């Protein structure tokens, strides 16, 4: 086996695009090929994209996106309100329990005071 003329050194990222191409030409070519193939496949396999030459279609898309945002906001508000309602229900039950526990002695004391 012939010794390598290249000194052993840890991998360093190239400082420029030109250095990357000079140091790793096969890798750069391979990545470009993969990118070209993926773009070609996407162009072939993706169904027809919507045509936005009609301004009404574009407005419809914008309003759909806006409605989705508003819907998400309304859902989060509703969840917050439901959580608050559940906490209020728990507090109400605790207060009713306390009134039931402490209210019975008060009812017994009322007739003796009058």
Rosetta blueprint (number, residue, H / E / L):
1 X L
2 X L
3 X L
4 X L
5 X L
6 X L
7 X L
8 X L
9 X L
10 X L
11 X L
12 X L
13 X L
14 X L
15 X L
16 X L
17 X H
18 X H
19 X H
20 X H
21 X H
22 X H
23 X H
24 X L
25 X H
26 X H
27 X H
28 X H
29 X H
30 X H
31 X H
32 X H
33 X H
34 X H
35 X H
36 X H
37 X H
38 X H
39 X H
40 X H
41 X H
42 X H
43 X H
44 X H
45 X H
46 X L
47 X L
48 X L
49 X L
50 X L
51 X L
52 X L
53 X L
54 X L
55 X H
56 X H
57 X H
58 X H
59 X H
60 X H
61 X H
62 X H
63 X H
64 X H
65 X H
66 X H
67 X H
68 X H
69 X H
70 X H
71 X H
72 X H
73 X H
74 X H
75 X H
76 X H
77 X H
78 X H
79 X H
80 X H
81 X H
82 X H
83 X H
84 X H
85 X H
86 X H
87 X H
88 X H
89 X H
90 X H
91 X H
92 X H
93 X H
94 X H
95 X H
96 X H
97 X H
98 X H
99 X H
100 X H
101 X H
102 X H
103 X H
104 X H
105 X H
106 X H
107 X H
108 X H
109 X H
110 X H
111 X H
112 X H
113 X H
114 X L
